Amino acid sequence: MLLAGYTLMHEHVTIDLSGVKKDDDCRLDEKEKTIEEFMALKELGVHNILEVTNLGMGRNAAYIRDVAQASGMNILMCTGFYKEPFLPDYVYEKTVSELADLMISELESGIEDTGIKASAIGEIGTSRNAMTEIERKVFTASAKAAAGTGALITTHTTLGTLANEQLDLLISEGVDPARVVIGHMDLNSDPDYILSVLDRGASIGFDTVGKLNYQSDEYRIATLKKIFQRGYGRQVVLSMDITRKSHLKANGGPGYSYIMTSFIPALYKAGFTCEDVHMMLCSNPERLLERRG
């Protein structure tokens, strides 16, 4: 359940991709700094975070629960599997139905021994310009789990590629595109491609805000203008996708609060209204995270 206030729809409280990437910066495990940042974020009106770290990404439900309790932030967890080469070995071994059942269990019974139920399926991902056989297996299992629970599916696209291919597969498995958030679309440099995804009824994440080495926020804002002009504001959610130690403000990065202290003011300066911001940060997340039977 969401609390009154803003919701960031694609964040990581803790994540560990350091083994594959051979980079300790990719192990986000600085709990006290994260708690401090979340307390500041709450003061700026963000009261909810969808935490999309899942099985194989270093998900640590107890750690996330500790951060939530200490900071007062309402943190919703996810189930599912990421993309190659970050998948647990058993994803290769289990059947589609077995993987779906595992996700359903976490959605309906709880994660590990915490008693905390997953709130969504994600972030499930594809490689850059390619969907591998095992990634296709994960998407198919996720579709079955969503059909059995009414849960939202939120995805990872590598640099904004393969969004329509993700939708093709999910729709072919019976998923309503209105119950899908295609992630990282702000990393695709073709606004027409982004609009083609919205044309199909899916929501999209402009969820790497502040990652200026990938994309300028000026581009993000200009593209959001085009999206709103086409009447698709109801299909956009925002976030930052903090994944590294160096992303934390205390370590010289933008920090979780950047979206509120820099990006949202820039939106207002560009002519967006309070209603527009409320839509992307409040009403859209509330609608998307409502479980559908």
C-alpha positions as CSV (number, residue, x, y, z in Angstrom):
1,M,0.0,0.0,0.0
2,L,1.3,3.5,-0.9
3,L,1.4,6.3,1.6
4,A,0.2,9.8,0.6
5,G,3.1,11.5,-1.2
6,Y,5.4,11.0,-4.2
7,T,6.6,7.6,-5.4
8,L,9.8,6.7,-7.2
9,M,9.1,3.7,-9.4
10,H,12.5,2.3,-10.1
11,E,15.1,2.4,-7.3
12,H,17.6,0.2,-5.5
13,V,18.1,0.4,-1.7
14,T,20.8,-2.3,-1.9
15,I,22.1,-4.1,-5.0
16,D,25.2,-6.2,-5.8
17,L,26.3,-6.6,-9.4
18,S,30.0,-6.4,-8.4
19,G,30.8,-10.0,-9.1
20,V,29.9,-9.9,-12.7
21,K,31.1,-6.4,-13.3
22,K,34.3,-6.8,-11.3
23,D,33.7,-3.4,-9.7
24,D,33.1,-2.9,-6.0
25,D,31.3,0.4,-6.8
26,C,28.5,-1.8,-8.1
27,R,27.8,-3.2,-4.6
28,L,25.5,-0.6,-3.0
29,D,25.7,-1.5,0.7
30,E,26.2,1.7,2.7
31,K,23.1,1.4,4.9
32,E,23.6,4.5,7.1
33,K,24.2,6.8,4.2
34,T,21.1,5.5,2.5
35,I,19.0,6.0,5.6
36,E,20.1,9.6,5.8
37,E,19.3,10.2,2.2
38,F,15.9,8.7,2.5
39,M,15.1,10.8,5.5
40,A,16.0,13.9,3.5
41,L,14.0,12.5,0.5
42,K,10.9,12.2,2.8
43,E,11.2,15.9,3.7
44,L,10.9,16.6,0.0
45,G,7.6,14.7,-0.3
46,V,8.8,11.3,-1.5
47,H,7.2,8.8,0.8
48,N,7.3,5.6,-1.3
49,I,9.9,3.7,-3.3
50,L,9.4,0.7,-5.5
51,E,12.6,-1.3,-4.9
52,V,13.3,-3.3,-8.1
53,T,16.3,-5.4,-6.9
54,N,15.3,-9.0,-7.4
55,L,16.7,-12.6,-7.3
56,G,20.2,-12.6,-8.7
57,M,20.8,-8.9,-8.2
58,G,21.8,-9.2,-4.5
59,R,18.3,-8.6,-3.1
60,N,18.4,-8.4,0.7
61,A,14.9,-8.2,2.1
62,A,16.1,-7.9,5.7
63,Y,18.4,-5.0,4.8
64,I,15.6,-3.2,2.9
65,R,13.3,-3.7,5.9
66,D,15.9,-2.2,8.2
67,V,16.3,0.9,6.0
68,A,12.5,1.3,5.8
69,Q,12.1,1.1,9.5
70,A,15.0,3.5,10.3
71,S,14.1,6.1,7.7
72,G,10.4,5.9,7.7
73,M,10.3,5.4,4.0
74,N,7.6,3.1,2.6
75,I,9.6,0.6,0.5
76,L,7.8,-1.9,-1.7
77,M,9.8,-4.9,-2.9
78,C,9.8,-6.9,-6.1
79,T,10.1,-10.4,-7.2
80,G,11.5,-11.8,-10.5
81,F,14.8,-12.1,-12.3
82,Y,17.0,-9.6,-14.1
83,K,18.9,-10.4,-17.3
84,E,21.9,-12.3,-18.4
85,P,24.6,-12.7,-17.1
86,F,23.0,-11.8,-13.7
87,L,20.6,-14.8,-13.4
88,P,20.8,-17.5,-10.7
89,D,21.8,-20.9,-12.0
90,Y,18.4,-22.4,-11.2
91,V,16.7,-20.0,-13.7
92,Y,18.4,-22.1,-16.4
93,E,17.3,-25.4,-14.7
94,K,13.7,-24.7,-13.7
95,T,10.7,-24.8,-16.0
96,V,8.7,-21.7,-16.9
97,S,5.9,-22.8,-14.6
98,E,8.3,-23.4,-11.7
99,L,9.7,-19.9,-12.1
100,A,6.2,-18.5,-12.3
101,D,5.2,-20.3,-9.1
102,L,8.2,-18.9,-7.3
103,M,7.2,-15.4,-8.2
104,I,3.6,-16.0,-7.3
105,S,4.7,-17.3,-3.9
106,E,6.7,-14.1,-3.2
107,L,3.7,-12.0,-4.3
108,E,1.1,-13.9,-2.3
109,S,3.0,-15.4,0.7
110,G,6.1,-13.3,1.2
111,I,9.8,-13.0,0.5
112,E,12.1,-15.4,2.3
113,D,11.1,-15.4,6.0
114,T,10.2,-11.7,6.3
115,G,6.5,-12.1,5.7
116,I,6.8,-9.1,3.3
117,K,4.9,-9.7,0.1
118,A,6.4,-8.5,-3.2
119,S,4.4,-5.7,-4.7
120,A,5.4,-6.1,-8.4
121,I,7.4,-8.2,-10.8
122,G,10.6,-6.7,-11.9
123,E,13.0,-5.5,-13.0
124,I,13.0,-8.1,-15.7
125,G,15.4,-7.3,-18.5
126,T,16.7,-7.8,-22.0
127,S,20.2,-7.4,-23.3
128,R,21.2,-4.5,-25.7
129,N,19.4,-5.0,-29.0
130,A,18.9,-8.7,-28.2
131,M,16.6,-10.9,-26.1
132,T,18.4,-14.1,-25.3
133,E,16.6,-17.5,-25.0
134,I,16.8,-17.4,-21.2
135,E,15.6,-13.8,-21.0
136,R,12.6,-14.9,-23.1
137,K,12.0,-17.6,-20.5
138,V,12.0,-15.1,-17.7
139,F,9.6,-12.8,-19.5
140,T,7.3,-15.8,-20.2
141,A,7.3,-16.9,-16.6
142,S,6.8,-13.3,-15.5
143,A,3.7,-13.0,-17.7
144,K,2.3,-16.2,-16.2
145,A,2.9,-14.9,-12.7
146,A,1.3,-11.6,-13.6
147,A,-1.8,-13.4,-15.0
148,G,-2.1,-15.4,-11.8
149,T,-1.8,-12.4,-9.4
150,G,-2.7,-9.2,-11.2
151,A,0.7,-7.8,-10.4
152,L,2.4,-5.0,-12.3
153,I,5.4,-6.0,-14.5
154,T,8.3,-3.4,-14.6
155,T,11.1,-4.0,-17.0
156,H,14.7,-3.1,-17.8
157,T,15.7,-2.2,-21.3
158,T,19.4,-1.9,-21.9
159,L,19.9,1.7,-23.1
160,G,16.2,1.9,-24.1
161,T,16.4,-0.9,-26.7
162,L,13.9,-3.8,-27.4
163,A,11.0,-2.1,-25.7
164,N,8.5,-3.2,-28.4
165,E,10.0,-6.7,-28.5
166,Q,9.4,-6.9,-24.7
167,L,5.8,-5.8,-25.2
168,D,5.3,-8.2,-28.1
169,L,6.2,-11.2,-25.9
170,L,4.2,-10.0,-22.8
171,I,1.1,-9.2,-24.9
172,S,1.4,-12.6,-26.7
173,E,1.3,-14.2,-23.2
174,G,-1.9,-12.4,-22.3
175,V,-0.5,-9.4,-20.4
176,D,-2.5,-6.2,-20.6
177,P,0.0,-3.5,-21.8
178,A,-1.6,-1.1,-19.3
179,R,-0.1,-3.3,-16.6
180,V,3.5,-2.9,-17.8
181,V,6.1,-0.3,-17.2
182,I,8.9,-0.4,-19.8
183,G,12.0,0.9,-18.0
184,H,14.8,3.2,-19.0
185,M,13.0,4.7,-22.0
186,D,14.7,8.0,-21.2
187,L,17.9,6.4,-22.5
188,N,16.5,5.9,-26.0
189,S,17.5,8.9,-28.1
190,D,14.6,8.6,-30.6
191,P,11.4,10.3,-29.3
192,D,9.4,8.7,-32.1
193,Y,10.4,5.2,-30.8
194,I,9.4,6.2,-27.3
195,L,6.0,7.4,-28.6
196,S,5.5,4.1,-30.4
197,V,5.7,2.3,-27.1
198,L,3.2,4.6,-25.6
199,D,0.9,4.2,-28.6
200,R,0.5,0.6,-27.6
201,G,-0.9,1.4,-24.1
202,A,2.2,0.6,-22.0
203,S,3.6,3.0,-19.4
204,I,7.2,4.0,-19.5
205,G,9.9,4.8,-17.0
206,F,11.9,8.0,-17.3
207,D,13.8,6.5,-14.5
208,T,17.5,7.3,-14.9
209,V,17.1,11.0,-14.1
210,G,20.4,12.6,-13.3
211,K,22.5,10.0,-15.0
212,L,24.0,12.6,-17.2
213,N,26.7,10.4,-18.6
214,Y,24.0,8.5,-20.4
215,Q,21.6,11.2,-21.3
216,S,21.1,14.9,-20.6
217,D,18.2,16.0,-18.4
218,E,17.5,18.6,-21.1
219,Y,16.7,15.8,-23.5
220,R,14.5,14.1,-20.9
221,I,12.5,17.2,-20.4
222,A,12.2,18.0,-24.1
223,T,11.0,14.5,-24.8
224,L,8.5,14.6,-21.9
225,K,7.1,17.7,-23.5
226,K,6.4,15.8,-26.7
227,I,4.9,12.9,-24.6
228,F,2.5,15.3,-22.8
229,Q,1.6,17.1,-26.1
230,R,0.5,13.7,-27.4
231,G,-1.7,13.2,-24.3
232,Y,0.4,10.4,-22.8
233,G,1.2,11.9,-19.4
234,R,-0.8,9.2,-17.6
235,Q,1.7,6.7,-18.9
236,V,4.9,8.1,-17.4
237,V,6.6,7.4,-14.1
238,L,9.9,8.9,-12.8
239,S,12.9,7.7,-10.8
240,M,16.7,7.8,-10.7
241,D,17.9,4.1,-10.6
242,I,20.6,4.6,-8.0
243,T,22.8,1.5,-8.2
244,R,26.3,2.4,-7.1
245,K,28.1,3.7,-4.1
246,S,29.3,6.6,-6.2
247,H,25.7,7.6,-6.9
248,L,25.1,8.5,-3.2
249,K,25.3,12.2,-2.4
250,A,27.7,11.6,0.5
251,N,30.1,10.0,-2.0
252,G,29.9,12.8,-4.5
253,G,27.0,11.6,-6.6
254,P,23.6,13.1,-7.3
255,G,21.9,11.2,-4.5
256,Y,18.3,10.1,-4.3
257,S,17.1,13.7,-3.7
258,Y,18.4,15.0,-7.0
259,I,15.1,14.3,-8.7
260,M,13.3,16.6,-6.3
261,T,15.9,19.3,-5.9
262,S,17.1,19.6,-9.5
263,F,14.9,17.7,-12.0
264,I,11.4,18.7,-10.8
265,P,12.3,22.4,-10.6
266,A,13.7,22.1,-14.1
267,L,10.3,20.7,-15.2
268,Y,8.5,23.6,-13.7
269,K,10.9,26.0,-15.4
270,A,10.1,24.3,-18.7
271,G,6.4,24.9,-18.2
272,F,5.2,21.7,-16.6
273,T,2.5,22.2,-14.0
274,C,2.0,20.9,-10.5
275,E,-0.8,18.7,-11.9
276,D,1.7,17.2,-14.4
277,V,4.2,16.4,-11.7
278,H,1.5,15.0,-9.4
279,M,0.4,12.7,-12.3
280,M,3.9,11.2,-12.8
281,L,4.9,10.9,-9.2
282,C,1.5,10.2,-7.5
283,S,-1.5,9.2,-9.5
284,N,0.3,7.1,-12.1
285,P,2.2,5.0,-9.5
286,E,-1.0,4.6,-7.4
287,R,-2.9,3.3,-10.4
288,L,-0.1,1.0,-11.6
289,L,0.6,-0.6,-8.2
290,E,-3.0,-1.3,-7.5
291,R,-3.3,-5.1,-7.7
292,R,-5.8,-6.3,-10.3
293,G,-7.6,-9.5,-9.8
